[in-house]
Amino acid sequence: MILLSLFLVFFLIGDAYNRYQFIHLSTAVSTADPAASVTGAMASGSQLRQLILPLSCIDGKWWLIHTEKFLTSPVWRIRESTQDNAPEGREVYWSSGPIWFLGAITRVVQAITGQPLNQAIETAIFFIAPLSFVFMVAVLLPVALRQFGRLAAFGQITFLTTSLGFFQYIRVGENDHHGYVAFFSLCSVSALVAGVLRWRGLSESPTRLDFGSQTDRFWFALSGLSGATALWVSSATHIPVLFGCGVAGLLMAWQSRRHATEPLPWRTWGLYGCGGSLAFYLLEYFPGHMGWRLEVNHPFWAFAWLGGGEILHRISRQFATPRPPWRWSDTLLVAAALFAAVLPIAAIVLRSEQVFWVSDKFLFLLHETYIDEFKSLPATLKDPTGRTLAIINLSWLVVLLLAAGFFLIQKRLSLILRNALVLSLAPALVMQMLAFHQIRWGGIATALWSVVVLTVLFIGSSKRSGLFVPKWASVGFCSLGLLLCLFHPLLTFVSAGLILTQSEEEKKVTPGDMGPAILARDVAHRLVTYQPERRPVILSGPSVSTELAYYGGCRMIGTLYWENMPGLKKAARMFSAATDAELFGLLQAGAVTHIVVFSWDDFADQYLSLLSKAEGRPKPLTSALADIVHETRPPPQWLRQLPYRIPAAFGMPDAWAHLYEIVPEQSKNDWLFHRGMALVEDAKYRQSKAVFQELAILDPNDARARDALVELEEVINQLPANKIPRSSP
């Protein structure tokens, strides 16, 4: 165990080193002439940030933005965002827990280092995930050691540390709520398993059942409180876990039908879960934001949990031997419990447009079609990298199912252990089925599979299980599990070793690795510093919108969050406007100052498709903005084209970035000049020459046209055989 612990510690240190180097070197990369080299707030309210976070940290950028607002404003709950759905802004329903935690770490960093807030919060980002994991181990390991034994406890921690699905939550630089909800979900299920084992008490005889003390309700109460915390952080993630626990409760009641058993304290579980959920709801939303949003923690879900606990209690009693008499009061209680259990589902079905925006057709199509984490597992298998990760995770799944299946078919397995195994399996299987449909559930599924690891190793190592496990099966299972655990750490050690032996020149990150993020940072800084007194309001693709909001503090229209459904639809209508006049009116209504479109987030065609499908009308062939961005025609006179060239060193020859500023009063002279300069920057020299010639004809006294034509003639003459390069389509 000591060697295993040391191995895991060195593995985590090696990965932290790799990750830190990647983030540090990515942040150090810049364009040839960066517009800004400082970090901090601008007079306009914009916030310049330098730290390049990994691509997986898309949500982490918003957690940082919200935490910074929390630390610099008198409010202690972030209930609105002014950075998207401009100019109105939008409501924020995210849990305040991760914001408070990151804020506390930031204050500790400030006290130790004396760094200003903007630097301290970036330092805290490096420590938040590893510190969370250390806290998790400090909580899980002692409890698991006491309740399940050394082998099971270290097996669970090893699985969590080395499995790719969960490991993504604890890496340096990660700052995501999924890690928190995964931890509290596995705590909730682990506590239930411990409660089942202690409720009847393990005896030396595998067929004898001992009635436990009423104090063993503690584990069901702890499970309820842990689950309530998970529900507070992300109800959408934990509700399927509760469903899996409910399925397990029904199966356990059926398994116990021929035994004289006392029903498990499902009422206690439901009561503490409901009470904890209601307390977190009041903490988060009382008194000014107590609405009807069922996408997050809500009293409807709390009472549904309470009703579910009552139903499980009643069903367990009916399967018990001897069966208690049924009274009319029981009928009333069951009816009330059923009503509470189905109430949130009924509200979603009947009033989804008021209480459950996620079911909106536009949002649903957007998530299902264009967001990677909503892809199915079969779709992921088409990508070589995704295929490798999926095979490793599925290998774990097969091993655990074989081990659990082996124990379940053993007739000598006691009812207590059989119930514990069913209880650990059901939530994991429910979440795994969701992960097959959408890979975003994979990390939570992995966390729940760790409870199966805990239970299987406990049963296999317990002398009181009454089972004979063949030596070949025990050695084979442990060897295969160890092999799967070693695969990812060994890759990390090799990678860390390669970095340590590299020279400073070799350690440089290829800009193409994080090129899109670096370029988004550069564009955000340029737009913010170009007019420091005015905070830009930018129309862009949904993914780049988050990048521009994070790196420059810009105000955006459409970002990929269900709370911003009005902003997403507003952006879609702007991209779908049929005429220049319609487009100009929508841009003015949205107070848009700039349009930024990158080739890797060119969402023009997607917005056309989404809006037409959501509204049930034929998709138009093109739109005014699509024609402008794709340069099938010049922009209108009120749209000023801004020069921007992607440096050749970034290794992105086919990529392009088109920037525009809305200038309603722009003269024809200025429009021609700025368009000509943008074409020069894009290396379209002959086109730019034609534009400057037009400007010279329009106003022969314009010195800008004369100077530009002279310089262009020199550039064109120096090109071999007049071959004019093009850096964009």
C-alpha positions in Angstrom: 0.0 0.0 0.0 2.9 2.4 0.8 4.4 1.7 -2.7 1.1 2.3 -4.3 0.6 5.6 -2.4 4.0 6.8 -3.4 3.4 5.8 -7.0 0.1 7.8 -7.1 1.8 10.9 -5.4 4.6 10.9 -8.0 2.0 10.4 -10.8 0.0 13.4 -9.6 3.2 15.5 -9.3 4.3 14.5 -12.8 1.0 15.4 -14.4 0.8 18.7 -12.5 4.3 19.5 -13.9 3.2 18.7 -17.4 0.1 20.7 -17.1 1.7 23.7 -15.5 4.4 23.7 -18.3 1.7 23.6 -21.0 -0.4 26.4 -19.5 2.7 28.6 -18.8 4.2 28.1 -22.2 0.8 28.6 -24.0 0.3 31.9 -22.0 3.8 33.1 -23.1 3.0 32.7 -26.8 1.9 36.0 -28.5 1.4 37.4 -31.9 4.2 39.4 -33.6 2.9 42.7 -32.3 0.6 42.1 -29.3 -1.8 45.0 -28.7 -1.6 44.6 -24.9 0.9 43.1 -22.6 -0.7 44.0 -19.2 -3.4 42.4 -17.2 -6.1 44.3 -15.3 -9.2 46.4 -15.5 -9.7 49.2 -18.0 -11.6 52.4 -17.5 -14.5 51.1 -19.6 -15.0 48.1 -17.2 -13.3 45.6 -19.5 -10.8 43.2 -17.9 -7.7 42.1 -19.8 -6.5 38.6 -18.9 -3.4 36.9 -20.1 -3.7 33.4 -18.7 -4.4 30.8 -21.4 -6.5 28.1 -19.9 -6.8 24.6 -21.6 -9.7 24.0 -24.1 -11.5 21.9 -21.5 -11.9 24.9 -19.2 -14.7 26.6 -21.2 -16.9 26.6 -18.1 -13.9 27.4 -15.8 -13.5 30.8 -17.6 -17.0 31.8 -16.5 -16.4 30.5 -12.9 -13.4 32.8 -12.8 -15.4 35.8 -14.2 -18.2 35.2 -11.7 -15.7 34.8 -8.8 -13.9 38.0 -9.7 -17.2 39.8 -9.7 -18.1 38.3 -6.3 -14.8 39.5 -4.9 -15.1 43.0 -6.2 -18.7 43.8 -5.6 -20.9 44.0 -2.5 -23.1 41.1 -3.5 -22.3 37.6 -2.1 -24.4 35.7 -4.7 -23.9 36.2 -8.4 -27.4 36.2 -9.9 -26.8 38.1 -13.1 -24.3 38.5 -15.9 -23.9 41.7 -17.9 -21.3 40.1 -20.2 -23.7 38.2 -22.4 -27.1 38.9 -24.0 -26.1 42.5 -24.3 -27.4 45.0 -23.6 -29.9 43.5 -21.2 -27.7 40.9 -19.7 -29.0 37.6 -18.3 -29.8 35.8 -15.1 -27.3 33.4 -13.5 -28.5 30.2 -11.8 -25.1 28.6 -11.1 -24.4 27.4 -7.6 -22.5 29.9 -5.5 -20.5 27.1 -3.8 -17.7 26.8 -6.4 -17.5 30.7 -6.5 -17.1 30.9 -2.7 -14.5 28.2 -2.7 -12.4 29.8 -5.5 -12.9 33.2 -3.8 -11.6 31.8 -0.5 -8.5 30.3 -2.1 -7.9 33.6 -3.9 -7.9 35.5 -0.6 -5.5 33.0 0.9 -3.2 33.5 -2.1 -3.4 37.2 -1.7 -2.6 37.0 2.0 0.5 34.8 1.3 1.9 36.4 -1.8 0.6 40.0 -1.7 -0.5 39.7 -5.3 -3.3 41.9 -6.7 -6.6 40.3 -7.2 -6.3 39.7 -10.9 -3.0 37.8 -10.4 -4.1 36.0 -7.2 -7.2 34.5 -8.9 -5.0 33.2 -11.7 -2.7 31.7 -9.2 -5.6 30.1 -7.4 -6.8 28.5 -10.6 -3.6 26.4 -10.6 -4.3 25.1 -7.1 -8.1 24.8 -6.9 -8.5 21.3 -8.5 -5.5 19.6 -6.8 -6.6 21.1 -3.4 -10.1 19.8 -4.0 -8.7 16.3 -4.7 -6.6 16.4 -1.5 -9.7 17.4 0.5 -11.6 14.6 -1.2 -9.0 12.0 -0.3 -8.8 13.3 3.2 -12.6 12.7 3.5 -13.0 9.5 1.6 -9.9 7.5 2.7 -10.4 7.4 6.5 -14.1 6.6 6.2 -13.5 3.9 3.6 -10.6 2.4 5.6 -12.9 2.1 8.7 -16.0 0.8 6.9 -14.6 -1.2 4.0 -11.0 -2.1 4.8 -7.6 -1.2 3.4 -7.8 -3.1 0.0 -11.2 -1.6 -0.9 -10.3 1.9 0.3 -7.0 2.1 -1.6 -8.7 0.5 -4.6 -11.3 3.2 -4.8 -8.7 6.0 -4.5 -6.4 4.4 -7.0 -9.3 4.0 -9.5 -10.4 7.7 -9.1 -6.8 8.9 -9.4 -5.9 7.0 -12.5 -9.2 6.6 -14.4 -9.3 9.1 -17.3 -13.0 9.9 -16.8 -12.6 11.3 -13.3 -9.0 12.5 -13.6 -10.0 15.3 -15.9 -11.6 17.1 -12.9 -8.5 17.2 -10.7 -5.9 18.4 -13.1 -4.0 21.7 -12.6 -5.8 24.5 -14.2 -9.3 22.9 -14.1 -12.0 24.9 -12.4 -15.3 23.1 -13.1 -18.4 22.3 -11.1 -18.5 18.7 -12.5 -15.7 17.6 -10.1 -17.7 18.9 -7.1 -20.9 17.2 -8.1 -19.0 13.9 -8.9 -17.5 13.9 -5.4 -20.7 14.6 -3.5 -22.6 12.0 -5.7 -20.1 9.3 -5.0 -20.1 10.3 -1.3 -23.9 9.9 -1.3 -23.9 6.5 -2.9 -21.0 5.3 -0.7 -22.8 6.3 2.4 -25.9 4.4 1.3 -23.8 1.3 0.7 -22.2 1.7 4.2 -25.7 2.2 5.6 -27.0 -1.0 4.0 -24.0 -3.0 5.4 -24.5 -1.6 8.9 -28.2 -1.7 9.0 -28.4 -5.4 9.3 -24.9 -5.9 10.6 -22.5 -8.5 9.1 -22.3 -11.7 11.1 -20.0 -14.7 10.8 -22.8 -16.7 9.2 -23.5 -15.5 5.6 -27.2 -16.6 5.9 -28.0 -15.0 9.3 -29.3 -11.5 9.4 -28.8 -9.3 12.5 -31.0 -6.3 13.2 -28.9 -3.2 13.5 -29.1 -0.3 15.8 -31.3 2.7 15.0 -28.2 4.8 15.1 -27.2 3.3 11.7 -29.7 5.7 10.2 -26.7 8.1 10.3 -25.4 6.8 7.0 -28.7 7.3 5.3 -28.9 10.8 6.7 -25.3 11.5 5.5 -26.2 10.2 2.1 -29.2 12.6 1.9 -27.1 15.6 2.9 -24.3 14.7 0.5 -26.9 14.2 -2.3 -28.5 17.5 -1.4 -25.1 19.2 -1.8 -24.7 17.6 -5.2 -28.2 18.7 -6.1 -27.2 22.3 -5.1 -24.1 22.2 -7.4 -25.9 20.6 -10.4 -29.3 19.1 -10.1 -29.3 18.0 -13.8 -26.3 15.8 -12.9 -27.4 14.3 -9.6 -31.1 13.6 -10.4 -30.2 10.6 -12.5 -28.1 9.3 -9.6 -31.2 9.6 -7.4 -33.2 7.7 -10.0 -30.5 5.0 -9.9 -30.7 4.8 -6.1 -34.5 4.5 -6.4 -34.2 1.6 -8.9 -31.7 -0.1 -6.5 -34.2 0.3 -3.6 -36.9 -1.5 -5.6 -34.5 -4.3 -6.5 -33.4 -4.6 -2.9 -37.0 -4.8 -1.7 -37.7 -7.6 -4.2 -34.5 -9.5 -3.1 -35.6 -9.3 0.5 -39.1 -10.6 -0.1 -38.5 -14.0 1.5 -36.5 -12.8 4.5 -37.7 -11.4 7.8 -36.2 -8.0 7.4 -36.8 -4.5 8.7 -37.2 -2.0 5.9 -34.2 0.2 5.3 -34.6 3.8 6.5 -35.5 5.3 3.1 -37.6 7.9 4.9 -34.5 9.2 6.7 -32.7 9.4 3.3 -35.6 11.3 1.7 -36.1 13.6 4.7 -32.5 14.7 5.0 -32.2 15.0 1.2 -35.3 17.1 1.0 -34.3 19.2 4.0 -30.8 19.8 2.7 -32.0 20.7 -0.8 -34.5 23.2 0.6 -31.9 24.8 2.8 -29.5 25.2 -0.2 -32.3 26.6 -2.2 -33.1 29.3 0.4 -29.3 30.0 0.8 -29.0 30.5 -3.0 -32.2 32.2 -4.1 -34.0 33.7 -1.0 -35.6 36.2 -1.1 -35.3 37.9 -4.5 -34.8 35.0 -7.0 -37.2 32.3 -5.9 -38.5 31.5 -9.4 -39.6 28.4 -11.3 -36.4 27.2 -12.8 -36.4 23.4 -12.7 -33.0 23.2 -14.5 -31.4 23.8 -11.1 -32.1 22.9 -7.5 -35.7 23.7 -6.7 -38.3 22.7 -4.0 -40.1 20.6 -6.5 -37.0 18.3 -6.8 -36.7 18.4 -3.0 -40.3 17.2 -2.4 -39.9 14.7 -5.2 -37.0 13.2 -3.3 -39.0 13.1 -0.1 -41.9 11.4 -2.0 -39.5 8.9 -3.5 -38.1 8.0 -0.1 -41.6 7.4 1.2 -42.5 5.2 -1.7 -39.4 3.1 -1.2 -40.2 2.8 2.5 -43.8 1.6 1.7 -42.7 -0.8 -1.0 -40.1 -2.3 1.3 -42.7 -2.7 4.0 -45.0 -4.6 1.7 -42.2 -7.0 0.7 -41.3 -7.5 4.3 -42.1 -10.7 6.2 -44.5 -10.6 8.0 -46.3 -8.0 6.0 -47.8 -5.2 8.0 -51.5 -4.4 7.6 -52.5 -1.7 5.1 -54.5 1.3 6.5 -56.4 4.1 4.8 -53.8 6.5 6.0 -51.2 4.5 4.1 -53.2 5.1 0.9 -53.2 8.9 1.5 -49.5 9.0 2.2 -48.6 7.0 -0.9 -50.8 9.2 -3.0 -49.2 12.3 -1.6 -45.7 10.8 -2.2 -46.6 9.8 -5.8 -47.9 13.3 -6.4 -44.7 14.9 -5.0 -42.5 12.5 -7.0 -44.1 13.2 -10.4 -44.7 17.0 -9.8 -41.5 18.3 -11.4 -41.8 16.0 -14.4 -45.4 17.1 -14.9 -44.4 20.8 -14.6 -41.7 20.2 -17.3 -44.1 18.4 -19.6 -47.0 20.9 -19.2 -45.1 24.2 -18.8 -41.6 23.6 -20.3 -41.4 27.1 -21.9 -41.8 28.7 -18.4 -39.9 26.3 -16.2 -37.5 24.3 -18.3 -35.7 26.2 -21.1 -33.4 23.3 -21.8 -36.2 21.5 -23.6 -36.6 24.5 -26.0 -36.3 23.2 -29.5 -33.6 25.7 -30.5 -31.5 25.0 -27.5 -32.0 21.2 -27.8 -30.9 21.2 -31.4 -27.9 23.4 -30.6 -26.7 21.1 -27.8 -27.3 17.9 -29.7 -25.8 18.9 -33.0 -22.9 21.3 -32.3 -21.6 20.8 -28.8 -18.9 18.1 -28.4 -19.8 17.0 -24.9 -23.3 16.2 -26.1 -22.1 13.7 -28.7 -22.8 10.0 -28.2 -20.2 7.5 -27.5 -20.5 5.9 -31.0 -19.8 9.3 -32.6 -16.8 9.8 -30.3 -15.3 6.4 -31.5 -14.9 7.8 -35.0 -12.0 10.0 -33.6 -8.7 8.2 -33.0 -8.0 10.0 -29.7 -11.6 9.6 -28.5 -11.5 5.9 -29.5 -8.4 5.3 -27.3 -9.9 6.9 -24.3 -13.3 5.1 -24.8 -11.6 1.7 -25.0 -9.7 2.3 -21.8 -12.9 3.4 -20.0 -14.9 0.6 -21.4 -12.3 -1.9 -20.4 -12.8 -0.8 -16.8 -16.5 -1.2 -17.3 -16.2 -4.8 -18.5 -13.8 -5.8 -15.7 -16.2 -4.4 -13.0 -19.3 -5.9 -14.6 -17.6 -9.3 -14.7 -16.5 -9.1 -11.1 -19.9 -7.9 -9.9 -21.7 -10.5 -12.0 -19.5 -13.2 -10.6 -20.6 -12.3 -7.1 -24.3 -11.8 -7.9 -24.7 -15.3 -9.3 -23.2 -16.9 -6.1 -26.0 -18.4 -4.1 -24.0 -18.2 -0.9 -23.7 -14.4 -1.2 -25.6 -13.0 1.8 -28.6 -10.8 1.3 -26.7 -7.9 2.9 -23.8 -8.0 0.5 -26.1 -8.7 -2.4 -28.1 -5.6 -1.6 -24.9 -3.5 -1.2 -23.7 -4.6 -4.6 -27.0 -3.9 -6.3 -27.1 -0.4 -4.6 -23.6 0.4 -5.9 -24.3 -0.9 -9.4 -27.7 0.7 -10.2 -26.7 4.4 -10.1 -23.4 3.7 -12.0 -25.3 1.8 -14.7 -27.9 4.5 -15.1 -25.2 7.2 -15.5 -23.2 4.9 -17.8 -26.3 4.6 -20.1 -26.5 8.3 -20.2 -22.8 8.5 -21.0 -23.4 6.2 -24.0 -25.9 8.8 -25.2 -23.9 11.9 -24.3 -20.3 11.6 -23.3 -20.6 14.5 -20.8 -21.9 12.1 -18.3 -18.8 9.9 -18.5 -16.9 11.6 -15.6 -19.8 11.3 -13.2 -20.3 7.6 -14.3 -16.6 7.0 -13.5 -17.0 8.5 -10.0 -19.9 6.1 -9.4 -18.0 3.1 -10.7 -15.5 3.8 -8.0 -18.2 2.9 -5.5 -18.6 -0.4 -7.4 -14.8 -0.9 -7.0 -15.2 -0.2 -3.3 -18.0 -2.7 -2.9 -16.5 -5.5 -5.1 -13.1 -5.3 -3.3 -14.9 -5.3 0.1 -16.9 -8.4 -0.8 -13.9 -10.2 -2.3 -11.6 -9.5 0.6 -14.1 -10.0 3.4 -13.7 -13.3 5.3 -17.3 -13.0 6.4 -18.7 -13.0 2.8 -19.0 -16.8 2.8 -17.7 -17.0 -0.7 -14.8 -18.9 -2.2 -13.1 -16.9 -4.9 -10.8 -19.0 -7.1 -7.2 -17.9 -6.9 -7.0 -17.5 -10.7 -10.0 -15.2 -10.7 -8.7 -13.1 -7.9 -5.2 -12.8 -9.4 -6.6 -12.2 -12.9 -9.0 -9.4 -11.7 -6.4 -7.6 -9.6 -3.7 -7.9 -12.4 -6.0 -6.6 -15.1 -7.2 -3.8 -12.8 -3.6 -2.9 -12.0 -2.7 -2.9 -15.6 -5.5 -0.5 -16.5 -4.5 1.7 -13.5 -0.9 1.9 -14.7 -1.6 2.8 -18.3 -2.4 6.5 -17.8 0.2 7.2 -15.1 3.0 5.6 -17.2 2.2 7.8 -20.1 2.4 10.8 -17.8 5.8 9.8 -16.4 7.1 9.4 -20.0 5.7 12.8 -20.9 7.2 14.5 -17.8 10.5 12.8 -18.5 10.6 14.1 -22.0 9.8 17.7 -20.8 12.6 17.5 -18.2 15.2 16.5 -20.8 14.1 19.2 -23.4 16.0 22.4 -23.9 14.3 25.8 -23.4 13.9 26.1 -27.2 12.3 22.6 -27.5 9.9 23.4 -24.6 8.2 26.1 -26.6 4.5 25.4 -27.3 3.6 25.3 -31.0 1.2 28.2 -31.5 -1.1 25.8 -33.4 -1.7 23.8 -30.2 -3.6 26.6 -28.6 -3.7 29.0 -31.6 -7.4 29.7 -31.5 -7.3 30.7 -27.8 -4.2 32.8 -28.3 -5.7 34.6 -31.3 -9.0 35.2 -29.4 -6.9 36.8 -26.6 -5.1 38.9 -29.1 -8.3 40.1 -30.8 -10.0 40.8 -27.5 -7.1 42.9 -26.3 -6.9 44.8 -29.5 -10.6 45.7 -29.5 -10.5 46.8 -25.9 -7.3 48.9 -26.1 -8.3 50.4 -29.4 -11.0 52.5 -27.7 -10.2 52.3 -24.0 -13.2 54.4 -23.0 -15.8 52.2 -24.7 -16.5 48.6 -23.7 -17.0 46.5 -26.9 -20.2 44.7 -27.5 -19.4 41.9 -29.9 -21.4 39.6 -32.1 -19.5 36.3 -32.7 -19.8 32.6 -32.7 -21.0 31.0 -29.4 -17.6 29.3 -28.5 -15.5 32.4 -29.3 -17.9 34.5 -27.4 -16.8 33.0 -24.1 -13.1 33.4 -25.1 -13.6 37.1 -25.9 -15.6 37.7 -22.7 -12.8 36.0 -20.6 -9.7 37.5 -22.2 -11.0 41.0 -22.8 -14.0 41.4 -20.5 -16.0 42.2 -23.7 -19.8 42.1 -23.7 -21.2 39.4 -26.0 -24.5 38.4 -27.4 -24.7 34.6 -27.7 -22.9 32.2 -25.2 -23.5 28.5 -24.8 -25.6 28.5 -21.6 -29.3 27.7 -21.2 -29.8 30.9 -19.1 -28.7 32.8 -22.2 -31.3 31.4 -24.5 -32.6 34.9 -25.4 -29.0 36.0 -26.3 -28.4 32.9 -28.5 -31.7 33.4 -30.4 -30.8 37.1 -30.8 -27.5 36.2 -32.3 -29.1 33.6 -34.5 -31.5 36.3 -35.9 -28.6 38.7 -36.5 -26.8 36.0 -38.5 -30.0 35.1 -40.3 -31.0 38.7 -41.3 -31.9 38.7 -45.0 -31.0 42.3 -45.8 -28.4 44.8 -44.7 -31.2 47.1 -43.4 -32.6 44.3 -41.3 -29.2 43.4 -40.0 -28.4 47.0 -39.1 -31.6 47.3 -37.2 -30.9 44.2 -35.1 -27.3 45.2 -34.4 -28.5 48.6 -33.3 -31.1 47.1 -31.0 -28.5 44.9 -29.5 -26.1 47.8 -29.0 -23.5 45.8 -31.0 -20.2 47.7 -31.7 -18.2 44.9 -33.4 -18.6 41.7 -35.3 -15.8 39.1 -35.0 -15.9 35.8 -36.9 -13.1 33.2 -36.9 -13.0 30.3 -39.4 -13.0 27.7 -36.6 -16.1 29.2 -35.0 -17.9 30.4 -38.2 -21.4 29.8 -37.0 -23.3 31.6 -39.7 -24.6 28.5 -41.5 -25.3 26.7 -38.2 -27.4 29.6 -36.9 -29.4 29.6 -40.2 -30.1 25.9 -39.8 -31.0 26.1 -36.1 -33.4 29.0 -36.5 -35.1 27.5 -39.5 -35.5 24.1 -37.8 -36.7 25.6 -34.5 -39.3 27.8 -36.3 -40.3 25.1 -38.8 -39.5 27.1 -42.0 -37.3 26.4 -44.9 -33.6 27.2 -44.5 -32.6 30.3 -46.5 -29.7 29.8 -48.9 -27.7 32.6 -47.3 -28.0 35.8 -45.3 -26.6 39.3 -45.3 -24.0 38.7 -42.6 -23.0 35.3 -44.1 -22.3 37.0 -47.5 -20.2 39.7 -45.8 -18.2 37.4 -43.6 -17.5 34.9 -46.4 -16.6 37.9 -48.7 -19.0 37.1 -51.5 -19.7 40.9 -51.6 -18.3 44.0 -49.9 -19.7 45.1 -46.5 -22.2 47.9 -46.4 -21.0 51.4 -45.8 -21.9 51.4 -42.1 -19.6 48.5 -41.5 -15.9 49.2 -41.1 -13.6 46.4 -41.9 -10.7 46.1 -39.4 -7.3 44.8 -40.6 -6.1 41.5 -38.9 -3.7 38.9 -40.2 -3.1 35.5 -38.5 0.7 35.2 -38.2 2.3 32.6 -40.4 4.2 31.2 -37.4 0.9 29.9 -36.0 0.9 27.1 -38.6 -2.8 27.8 -39.5 -2.6 28.6 -43.3 -6.3 28.0 -44.0 -7.6 29.9 -41.0 -9.0 33.4 -41.1 -10.3 36.1 -38.8 -12.7 38.8 -40.0 -13.3 41.8 -37.8 -15.8 44.6 -38.3 -16.8 47.8 -36.4 -20.3 49.2 -36.7 -19.9 52.9 -37.7 -23.3 54.3 -38.8 -21.9 57.7 -39.8 -18.9 56.4 -41.8 -18.2 58.3 -45.0 -17.6 56.6 -48.3 -14.0 57.8 -48.2 -13.4 56.2 -44.8 -15.2 53.0 -45.8 -12.9 52.6 -48.9 -9.8 53.4 -46.9 -10.4 50.9 -44.1 -11.5 48.2 -46.5 -8.4 48.7 -48.6 -6.2 48.5 -45.5 -8.0 45.3 -44.3 -7.3 43.7 -47.8 -3.7 44.7 -47.5 -3.4 43.0 -44.1 -5.0 40.0 -45.6 -2.4 40.0 -48.4 -5.0 40.6 -51.1 -2.9 43.2 -52.8 -4.6 43.5 -56.2 -8.1 43.8 -54.6 -6.8 46.5 -52.2 -5.2 48.3 -55.1 -8.5 48.5 -56.9 -10.2 49.8 -53.7 -7.6 52.6 -53.3 -7.9 53.5 -57.0 -11.6 53.9 -56.4 -10.9 56.1 -53.4 -8.4 58.2 -55.5 -11.1 58.8 -58.2 -13.7 59.6 -55.6 -11.5 62.2 -53.8 -8.2 63.1 -55.7 -7.1 65.1 -52.7 -7.1 62.2 -50.3 -3.5 61.7 -49.5 -4.2 58.3 -47.9 -5.1 56.8 -51.3 -1.9 58.2 -53.0 0.4 56.9 -50.3 -1.3 53.5 -50.2 -1.1 53.1 -54.0 2.7 53.9 -54.0 3.4 51.4 -51.3 1.2 48.8 -52.9 3.0 49.2 -56.3 6.3 48.5 -54.6 5.0 45.4 -52.8 3.4 44.0 -56.0 6.6 44.5 -58.0 8.6 42.6 -55.4 6.5 39.5 -55.6 7.8 36.8 -57.9 5.9 36.6 -61.1 3.2 38.7 -59.6 1.9 35.7 -57.7 -0.2 37.3 -55.0 -0.5 35.1 -51.9 -3.8 34.7 -50.1 -4.0 34.0 -46.4 -7.8 33.5 -46.3 -10.5 32.3 -48.7 
